[in-house]
Amino acid sequence: MDFWTIAMLLGGLGLFLYGMKLMSDGLEAMAGDKLRNSLELFTKNRFAAVGVGAGVTAVIQSSSATTVMLVGFINAGLMTLTQALYVGMGANIGTTVTAQIVAFKITKIAPLILFVGVLIMMFVKKRSVRRLGEIIGGLGILFFGMNVMSEAMEPLKTFQPFIDMLATIEEPGIGILAGAGVTAVIQSSSATMGIVQSFAMQDIMTLDSAVYLILGLNIGTCITAILASLGGTKTAKRMALALLLFNIFGVAIFMVLLQLLPIVDWVKSWSPDEPVRQLANFHTFFNVITTVIFIFIPWVLTKLSYIFIRGEDKKLEGRKLEYLVSPLPDSSTMVVGLAIKETERMLRISSNNFSLAVDSFTNKDEKMVNEVYDAEKTVNYLNHEITGVLAGLSGEEIPEGDMGVVTELLHSLMNIERISDIAENIADLAMHRIDAKIKMGKKATHDLVAMKEKVYEGMEYALKAMVERDPESARRALEIENEVDKMEKKAKKSHIKRLKKGECTPAASTVFTDIVTMMEREADHAANIASVIIRDDLRDELLDEMEEEE
């Protein structure tokens, strides 16, 4: 076994990984946000959650990507530990699809598949079709990489040290550790399965010798979730630990079953003359059976995760409903009243987050930036929960007046959520300013602070208008939105003068212009919240007056 054999093996693995990523990116781009929405919305039922996890992972060809999304949802408070665990179980099943695809004997036509994919990517201008080209091209590269690995491994048939190593891998403990270790390093169970299947293509390895490697790779794939959760909440860490325990217990159960039942012989009998398919089938069989066992007793995993990771997150203290708590009142009018209080709280958090974001920019304070990011997750959680309660009300028979308020609240929630989104964008600019060491002059900083105070004033009037249903406060919020528009134009004109005089750098100019534009949009959303309580005719009259003033 010489250097070039090793180089070919590594090169084939590189092609396999790149092809899988290209195909995964293309599939995810074609599906858009529907994948994330599916993860978030269809996880109330355990079977649906497992199905969603399997389906999403089968589409994006990466259980790692799915578990990273789960960590994000948990950090945002949008998903419980048990829900995420069900989805993670499904992801384990979905990731076996790659091995099933590889088991089809089409590696010989991989160059043709690759050629078709590249043609589509290069010469088709329609974005959706080009995404399809990425999928086809990625599949071609994946199979081409498998072919390269398979050919590189042919000399290993007679390489005695390698033969001796395979003999040790057949030992349960060594095989499991090897599978877990390789997968943890390359962070892809699909890639490890690809390597094992390429051995099978050359008749170097059979299911009998690979069974413990396959069990081990299911443990190793948990490393991505563990790494992703390190900077997250304790609930996210518990989810990663629960998934690790799920796979460890699954492997332990199979270790016992393999001694008691002829499982390997059963799996081999499903496709007697296809060793590559046998590996894929065992991989799928393991994950399906393990999921069937634990889908009914997830509490075993969650309780253990709480034993190992104790305490609660301070960050999540505000990430809960304070008024719309179960059990909700039977009266829809009372529920609407509680929803108003909850929405008022959400607007206060969003408006304070906006102010904090601008301060993080002017003060170049990374700690403030992180506080903005955390508050944004709280706002997302509240928006999700309040909207869910209001959507449930809209399907019931409720008084017409209450129905009107529900509609207004849903409109306000959308704008409040956007206020916090833009605050997060401003925080991103603050981080960019810190990282790039961008200097901002005193005049520019003064303009930003003045504009921030005016926008915040508009948010306060919008809040009063929404809570007290006060037309005068709503009118004032709309007037302030008009004043902010004028401040934006004035600030940009002054900034252009400073730029021409050389008092400001192009880098500072870009971020200043961006943040001023974002603050103007914040005032728009505040005005949108206020305007819902003004009759259409009065709102039009006010807007006409503003236009005449200009």
Number of C-alpha atoms within 10 A of each C-alpha: 14 7 8 10 17 14 13 18 22 16 16 25 23 18 23 28 22 17 25 26 20 22 27 23 19 24 20 21 18 17 15 11 10 13 20 16 10 16 25 20 12 18 22 14 11 19 17 18 27 27 22 25 32 26 22 26 30 23 20 24 26 24 30 24 17 28 28 19 19 31 28 19 20 25 26 23 24 22 23 17 21 20 24 30 29 27 28 31 26 29 29 33 26 28 29 28 23 22 24 17 14 22 22 12 13 14 21 12 13 19 15 14 21 23 16 15 23 20 14 19 21 10 10 14 10 10 12 14 14 21 23 19 27 28 27 25 29 28 26 29 29 30 30 26 28 30 24 20 30 26 19 23 22 17 14 17 14 11 12 11 11 14 14 10 10 16 12 14 20 17 13 18 13 15 24 24 19 19 27 26 20 19 26 21 13 16 20 24 30 26 23 27 25 27 20 24 29 26 25 21 23 20 14 21 20 20 24 12 18 25 21 25 28 26 27 28 29 28 26 27 29 29 22 21 27 21 13 19 25 13 12 17 21 23 26 29 24 25 30 30 23 27 26 22 19 26 25 17 16 21 22 12 14 19 14 10 12 12 9 9 11 10 15 15 13 13 18 20 12 12 13 12 10 17 21 28 25 26 28 25 21 22 24 19 16 21 24 17 14 20 23 12 14 18 18 11 11 19 13 13 22 21 13 14 23 18 11 10 14 11 10 12 12 10 16 18 10 14 21 14 17 12 16 20 11 7 6 13 13 8 9 19 16 13 20 21 17 19 22 20 16 20 25 20 17 24 27 17 19 26 24 17 28 30 17 22 30 27 20 25 26 19 13 21 16 16 9 20 26 17 17 29 19 18 26 24 24 26 29 20 25 26 20 16 18 22 19 11 15 19 14 10 17 15 8 10 9 13 10 9 9 18 19 11 19 21 15 17 23 17 14 24 23 15 20 28 22 19 29 29 22 21 30 26 19 27 30 19 21 27 19 15 19 17 11 11 12 16 14 19 12 10 13 19 15 13 19 23 16 12 23 24 13 19 27 20 19 30 31 19 24 31 25 19 24 26 15 11 16 17 21 14 21 28 23 18 30 27 17 23 26 19 18 25 19 13 19 20 14 13 20 18 12 14 21 16 12 17 15 10 9 10 12 18 15 11 14 20 18 10 19 21 15 14 21 23 15 18 26 22 19 29 29 24 23 31 26 21 28 32 24 21 19 17 10 11 9 13 18 12 10 15 16 11 12 14 9 8 7 7
